[in-house]
Amino acid sequence: MPFDLSSILFYVRVAIALLGAFIAALWLALIIWTFRDRVELECVRFVRHHRAGQRGET
């Protein structure tokens, strides 16, 4: 059974496109995750500082 080069290239292109989409989605998810954690940490620092100010601590 001979291999048809055009069909092999089609499947290689599909595999590369799927891999690229996966990497792009992972990259975007990591950016969103990092931004969310950073904002959350700033909120936690603000709340701790605010509570310390209410108790008279510095």
N, C-alpha and C positions, 0 to 999 in steps of 0.2 A: 504494500500500500504506500504510494508516494505521498509525501507531505506537500501540501499546498502552502507556499511561502506567504501568500497574501492572507490566508486565514490565520496563520500563526502570528503574523504581524498585527492583525486585528485584535486577537486575544492579548497580545503583549501590550498594545495601546490601552485596552480596557483595564488591564491590571495596573498599569502605570497611572491611569486616570483615577482609579479607585484608591490607590495608595496615596496619590497626591491630595485627593479630597479628605482622606483620613488624617493626613499630616496637617492640612490646613485647619480642619475642625479641632484637632488636638491643640494646635498653636493658639487658636482663638479661645478655646476653653481655658487654657493656662493663663492667658492675659486676663480674662474675666475673673478667674479664680484669684489671681494675685491682686487685682484691683479691689475685689470684694474683701479679701482678708486685710488689705491695707486700710480700707475705709473702716472696717469693723474695729481694727486695733486703735485707730484714731478716736472712734466713738468710746471705746472702753477707757482710753486714757482721759478723755474729757469727763466721763462720768466719775471715774475715780478721783480726779482732781476736784470736781464739783462737790462730791461727797466729803472729801477731806476738808474743803473750805467751809462746809456747813458745820463740821465738828470742831473747827478752830485749829485744825492741823495745817501744816504747811507742806 
